[in-house]
């Protein structure tokens, strides 16, 4: 009887600790148009924080852009539902994959010298469905750990991306 109770207690304790395995992963990016992959010469700049909740399987972004007005964002990707801000994987072999789109909407706010983007708890599954991607959330999280994931801003002038910044994981 004691062994059964001990085993039950141990199992309950492990279940109680399960959320501790969930992680809040944080990344930052400094965006510009003078470094690869978007060496456009644009003087626009920006900063972003991207947070990934591995338990909820969501992505949040807080971004401030200077030098690109909201009305300069690429109309085509605004109207097709993808939005002008994306996380991209730039593979060593030259392939470029879209990982997460941030659809245009109320989360984009014009500022006197650019715009901000604030999205909380965007479902990775919703973004993957929009892209018709079969990349699992776990693969997405693993990919974020590579040196090849960039945040990219697409504009009418630079449809492939006017400015970008590599995601760097915040220690912790």
N, C-alpha and C positions, 0 to 999 in steps of 0.2 A: 504494500500500500504506500509506504514511504517513497519508494522508487517512482511509482506512478505520479504521486503528487509533485515530487521533485522534477520529473520530466515535464509535467504539465506547467509547472511554474517556469521552468527554463524556456519552454516554447512560448509562453505568454510574454516573458521578458524579451525574447528575440523579436517577437512581433511588435512590441512597444518600441523597440529600437529601430524598426524598419525605416521610418521617415528620416532617421539620421543618415541613411545611405543616400537619400535624395540630396542633390547638390544645387546650389545657386552659383552658376558659373558667370563670371563677369569679364567683359572684354572692352577695350577702348580702341578707338581709331582716330588718327589725325588725318584729315582729308585735304588733298591739294591737287592741282593739275600739273605739277612739274615733276612728278615721279611716276615710275611705272606702276600699274599698267595704263594709267590715263595721262600720259605725258602730252597734254594738250596746250600747255602754256597758259592756261587759265589762272587768273590771280585770285579766284574764289578759294575759300578755305572753310574748314569746318572741323568740329569735334563731335564724337559720338561715344555713347556708352551702350553696349548691348548686353543684356542679361538673359540667361537661359535658366529656366526652372526645369530640372530634369524629372521632378515628380509630376508636375502639372503638364509637362511637355509643351511649354510655351516660350515665346521669345518676346522680350520687351526692348524698345529702343528709345533713346533720348538723344536727339541730335540738334545741333545749332550750325546753320550754314550762313556764311557771309559772302556776298558777292554774286549770288544767284537768287533772283526773285522767283517767287512761286509761279508767276506767269511765264517764266522761261523754262519750266520743266517740260519734258518731252510729252507733247499732247497725245501722241499715238499710244504710249504705254499707260497714260492716264485713262484714256477712253476704253482701252481693251481690258481694263481691270487689274493689270499687273502693278501699276504704279511706277513712279520714276526712281524709286530707291530700292536697291536690292543688295543682298549678300550674294557674292559670286565666288566660285572656286576657279582659280586660274591654275590649271594642272601644268606640271612640268613639261608635258608633251605638246602644250599649246592649246589644248581643249579648254573651253570656258563653259562652266555649268552655272545655271541659276539655282541657288540654294533656297532662298527665302525672299519673296516679294513683300513689299509694304504698300498695299493698295492706297491710292490717293483718296483723301476724304477729310473729315473734320480733324484728324490727328495732325494734319499739315497746317501750320499757322504762319501767315506772312508777318515779317518783322521789317523795320525800317531799312535794313540792309541785306535782307535775305529771307530765310524761313526757318522754322523749327519743325521737327517731327517728334511726336511723343506718342508711342504706342505701348500699352500695357497688356501683357499676357495674351499675345497673339498666338493662337493655336498653330503649332507646327503642322499638324494634320491639315488644317484649313489652307495654309500656304502651299503645302505639297499637293493638295487636290487642285488648287488653282493652276499649278504648274504641270499637273498630270505627271508628277514625279513618283517613282516607286522607292525613293531613298527613305530608309527607315529613320526614325528619330535617333536611334542609337548610332547609326552611321553618320548622321548629321552632326551629332555631338563629337564624335571621333574626328570628323573632318575639321571642325572648328579648331582642333588642336594642331592643325598643320600650319605651315607658314604661307599658305596660298589662298587664304580666304580674305576677300576685300569687300568693303562697303562701297558701293558705286552710285553716283548721282547722274541720271540721264537727263539731258536737256535738248531743246529743239536744235541748238547749235551743234552740240556734240552728242549725237544719239547713241554712240557706243559708251558714253560716259565722259562727263566734263571733269569731275574730280573723283578721287577714290582714296581710300585709306585701308591699310592692312589691319586686320583685327589682331590685337595683342591681348593675351589673357592676363588679367589682373591677378597677381599672386594671392593666395589665401585659400 
